[in-house]
């Protein structure tokens, strides 16, 4: 967890996940729909909302909402995405809590990489360093804990996130070969 943080990205990341403009607009209005559960929480951080069920909590921790705010793509949507991301770093970034399940880390890494330009726009040097430190910490943790992910989709999500970190972050290339090998084996086992 104390590994040297990445200094940046190998290349400029581009979003590969497309969220819903409508859901982004709903989030901005205070209505969150995650994992089929609707919650009204105007002017509230997503991390202040008690998850009504486990699936909602997992979708929040996997940053599924980030795709929708990025799709809505307004200054206010970006500010909300940034506030919620740095709030997560402050509350959960040290490596504790439900958000540190391997599959959730994998999902979160993928989304942070995809939407890095959106998240880092206008952030100061200290905030940018916090982002890279957290992303690196999650990658290192995941490199040690991916085997704890359940078989099937959870393991594939964890390994895909680990591979994303290795391919995307400067100084994390050592993660690529082990992640690729394990992902190939998981796909061979799980995909017919």
ChimeraX attribute file (.defattr): number of C-alpha atoms within 10 A of each C-alpha:
attribute: neighborCount
match mode: 1-to-1
recipient: residues
	/A:1	16
	/A:2	9
	/A:3	11
	/A:4	13
	/A:5	22
	/A:6	21
	/A:7	15
	/A:8	16
	/A:9	17
	/A:10	15
	/A:11	10
	/A:12	11
	/A:13	15
	/A:14	12
	/A:15	18
	/A:16	12
	/A:17	15
	/A:18	12
	/A:19	18
	/A:20	15
	/A:21	16
	/A:22	13
	/A:23	20
	/A:24	25
	/A:25	19
	/A:26	17
	/A:27	23
	/A:28	20
	/A:29	13
	/A:30	17
	/A:31	16
	/A:32	23
	/A:33	19
	/A:34	19
	/A:35	15
	/A:36	10
	/A:37	12
	/A:38	12
	/A:39	17
	/A:40	14
	/A:41	16
	/A:42	13
	/A:43	10
	/A:44	11
	/A:45	16
	/A:46	23
	/A:47	16
	/A:48	8
	/A:49	13
	/A:50	10
	/A:51	17
	/A:52	11
	/A:53	10
	/A:54	11
	/A:55	14
	/A:56	21
	/A:57	20
	/A:58	20
	/A:59	20
	/A:60	23
	/A:61	23
	/A:62	23
	/A:63	24
	/A:64	20
	/A:65	23
	/A:66	29
	/A:67	24
	/A:68	24
	/A:69	27
	/A:70	23
	/A:71	21
	/A:72	22
	/A:73	15
	/A:74	14
	/A:75	10
	/A:76	12
	/A:77	21
	/A:78	21
	/A:79	16
	/A:80	20
	/A:81	23
	/A:82	20
	/A:83	15
	/A:84	18
	/A:85	21
	/A:86	19
	/A:87	15
	/A:88	18
	/A:89	17
	/A:90	12
	/A:91	13
	/A:92	17
	/A:93	21
	/A:94	14
	/A:95	16
	/A:96	10
	/A:97	11
	/A:98	13
	/A:99	21
	/A:100	21
	/A:101	22
	/A:102	30
	/A:103	27
	/A:104	24
	/A:105	26
	/A:106	29
	/A:107	23
	/A:108	26
	/A:109	28
	/A:110	26
	/A:111	22
	/A:112	26
	/A:113	23
	/A:114	23
	/A:115	20
	/A:116	18
	/A:117	14
	/A:118	22
	/A:119	23
	/A:120	16
	/A:121	12
	/A:122	13
	/A:123	12
	/A:124	9
	/A:125	10
	/A:126	8
	/A:127	14
	/A:128	18
	/A:129	16
	/A:130	16
	/A:131	25
	/A:132	21
	/A:133	22
	/A:134	24
	/A:135	23
	/A:136	26
	/A:137	21
	/A:138	24
	/A:139	30
	/A:140	21
	/A:141	19
	/A:142	28
	/A:143	21
	/A:144	11
	/A:145	15
	/A:146	25
	/A:147	14
	/A:148	14
	/A:149	19
	/A:150	14
	/A:151	12
	/A:152	13
	/A:153	15
	/A:154	19
	/A:155	23
	/A:156	24
	/A:157	23
	/A:158	32
	/A:159	31
	/A:160	21
	/A:161	30
	/A:162	32
	/A:163	27
	/A:164	23
	/A:165	32
	/A:166	25
	/A:167	18
	/A:168	22
	/A:169	22
	/A:170	17
	/A:171	18
	/A:172	22
	/A:173	15
	/A:174	12
	/A:175	19
	/A:176	18
	/A:177	12
	/A:178	15
	/A:179	22
	/A:180	16
	/A:181	12
	/A:182	19
	/A:183	20
	/A:184	14
	/A:185	13
	/A:186	17
	/A:187	15
	/A:188	10
	/A:189	11
	/A:190	13
	/A:191	9
	/A:192	5
